[in-house]
Amino acid sequence: MTFSILIPARYHSTRLAGKALREIAGKPLIQHVYERAAASGAQSIVIATDDTRIETAARAFGAEVCMTSPDHPSGTDRIAEAIDILGLGDDRIVVNLQGDEPLIPVSALRQVAQNLTEHADAGAATLCEPLHSADLLFDPHVVKVVTDRGGFALYFTRAAVPWDREAFVDNPPALPDTPRHYRHIGLYAYRAGFLRAFVQWPPCELERTEVLEQLRILWYGHKIHVAQAQEPCPAGVDRESDVARLEALLGAAQGPGRGDMAGA
């Protein structure tokens, strides 16, 4: 299996400005993410950014950097420009790893690339994990996914789906014992040629309504393969409280003489 990892990173963030360069356990956040990618066996790893501060920091820890336009509306558009600058062939599998996911399991990076390799009829591959909390199920910030029996996505949504008529009759609602609800993990694999086509399609009504760009793929009649992650995938960094949480986790994991978590 041959695949590349592209890490889109921007300095300005709505909730946490400058988070890509926030120091956590002695390293900038983007370095923790890069080291996870480096442990995956990817043939190439590139940080795609439009900010010279991120470029300088990334080159300092040995990363390859691709400078892109500052006008991209999403990280997907940014890596689409990067694959053209890098000259990646249409069949190259590209994993889109967000620059704020320092705890992503290395197994998830390999799994999503392998799943796309094994499903030639899919335009993209992604991952999910069971939801065991009603609070998370009804949280609109947690994206849910429903699949068919072959593991292909039927829909992604911020709503609580599928709606369990019996389990949700109570207030507060209770989740059934058998897992039926899945959180979408925002990690994707694409073929470079598919990604080039995707960014040319106008956003669709469902995408604008839910603010979920993966719905564009389904809207235009293409498939997304969804597999359950082999390991739990912790949430990324969105808020100041996440920084403190990660500082404790990453700092404790490194410890005296432990080195970094790149191989974890």
N, C-alpha and C positions, 0 to 999 in steps of 0.2 A: 504494500500500500504506500503510495506516494502522495503526500499532501503538504500544503503550506499553511501557516497560520499568519493572519494579518490582524493586528491589534489597532483599531481606530482609537485615537486619543486626542481630546481637545482640552484646552486650558480652562475655558469658561464653562461652568456648569451652573444650571439654574439653582440647584439646591446646595451645592458645595463648591464654591469657586476654587479653582486651582487644585482640585483633588488629585489629578494625575501626578502632581509633584509633592503632595502631602507626605511628610516623612512618617513612616510607620515602622516601628522596630528597627530603626536605624537606616532605612532605605526608602526612596520615593515609592509611592504606591505602584507606579507603572513598572518599576523594576521587579516587584514581587510577581506581578502578572507575567512579565517577560520570562522570569525564571521558571514559572509553571509551564509555559509554552516550551521552553528549552528542554524540559524533561520528557516531552511527549514523543520524541522521535520524528518530529516534523522535519522535512527536508530544508525548509527555509522559514524564518520568522522575521516579520517586518512590522515595525511600528509606523502607522500612517497618521500623520499629524499635519496641522497647519501652523503650529506655534514653535517659534525658534527656541523658547525656553524648554519645551519638551524635547525638541531635537537635541539640544546641547546635553541635557541630562541623560537621554537615552544613549547617545554616542559615548558618553563617559563610562557607562557600564557595559559597553561593547555591542549594543544593539544596532542592527541595520535600520535605517530610517528612510521613509519615503515622504517627501514634502508634497502636500496636496492643497487644493483650493480651500480658502476659508468660507466658501459659500455653500457648502454641502448641508442639506437639511437633516441628514442622519449619518450614522457610522457606516451603514451599508453603502450609501452613495460615495463615501470617502474611500472605502476599500475597492469599490468598482473603479474609481479613478486610479488607485494604486496598482491594480492588476494590469491596467493598460500601460502605465509608466514602467512597470517591471517586465512587461512583455510575456506574461504568463499565457500558456496555451489554453484553448477553450476547454480541454479535458482535465486540466489540473484541478484537483479538489482543494478548495480554499476554506479554511475554518475561520469564521469571524468570532474572535475572542474579544469581548469588551474590555477596555482598559481599566475597569473598576471591579474586576473579579479576581482578587488575589488568592482566594481560597478554592478556586475551581479545581476539582480533582483532575489529575493528569489522565486518569482512565477515561474521563468524560471527553477529553479532547480527541483521544484515539477512537473512542466508541462512535462519536458522531461522524468522524471521517470514514470509519469502516462501514457504518450503516449506509452512507451515501454510495460507497463503492459497491455495496451489495444490492442496491435498488436503483437500477439504471432508469426506471420509469419515474423516479422522483426528481423534482427540480431542486429540492433542498432536503436536508435532514436536520432534526433537532431532538431534544430530550425532554423528558418530563419526570415527575416523581409523585407518589401518592400524597394526598392531603389528608391529614388526620385531625385537623383543627377546624371547627366551624368558624372561628374568628378569621382564619386565613381564607376559607372558602368564600366568605361574604365580604372580604376586603377587596375593593376595586383595584387596589394597587398590585394585587396578586393575579396574574393572568392564568386562566384555566384553559385546558384543551380537552376536546373530545375526539376520539379516533374511531375508525371502523375496525372490523375484525382483523384486517391486515396490517394495522398499525399506521394507517394513513390518516392525516388530520381531516376531520369533518368541519371543525370550527375552533377558533380561538376567541376568548371573550374575557371581559372583566367581571361578568356576571357569574352567579352561582349556577353552574350547569354540570351535569344534568340535574334538573330539578326533581328531587325525590319527594313525591307527593305525601308519602306516609311519614318519612323521617322529619320533614320540615314543617309538619303541622303544629308542632310544639313551639312555644316561645319561652326561652331561646331554643332554636332548632338544634337537633343532635345529628351527628353523622352516623350512617349505618356502619356496622362492624366490618362488612366486606368493602374493601377500597373500590370506590366508583368515581372518585373525583381526583383530578390530577393537576398539579401546578406545572405550568410551562416553564422550562429553564431556557433563558435567552441565549443559547449557544447554537450556532448554525454552521452547517457545512453546505457549500454550493460548488458546482462546477463553474469555472471562470466564465465560460461562454453563456451559461444561464444567467449569471449575475450581470453580465454586460447587457443582456436583453431586459432583465428585470427593471433596471434603473431607467429604461426608456419608456416603460409603461406608465401612463398617468395614474396617480393615486385614485383608488376607488371609493365609493360611498361608505362601505363598511369600514374601510381603513380609517377614513376621516372621522367616522362616528366613534369608533372604539379607540382610536389612536394606536393602532397595532398594524405595522406595515406588512407583517406576514400574511394578513388577510388579502393583500393584493395578489399574492401567488394563487390562492384558492379562487379568487374572483376571476382571474384570467384562465382558469381551467387547468392549472398545474397541481401536482401532488407534493405534499410535504410528509416525509416519513418521520414518525415520532416513536422513539424507543424509551423505555423506562431506564433511567440512569443506573449504572451498576453501583454507584456510591452516592451517598447524600451530597447535594450541591448547595453549600451555604450561600446566603444572600450576599450581594456585593456591597459596595460603598455608595450610599446616597445621602446620608445625613451625618452631622457631627457625631451623633451617638454611635454610628457605625465605626468611626475612626477609633474611638476609645475601645470598642469591642475587639476590633482587629489588633489594636496595639497589645491588648492583653493576650489574645490567642497566639499571634505571631511571635511576640516577645517570649512567651512561655515556651513555645515550641523550639525556638532557637536556643535559648539558654546558653550558659558558658560552654564553649567548645562544641556546640551542636551544629554550627553552620546554619545555612538557610534551609528553606522548606522546598527548594526546587524539585527535589526527588520524592517529596511526600506523596 
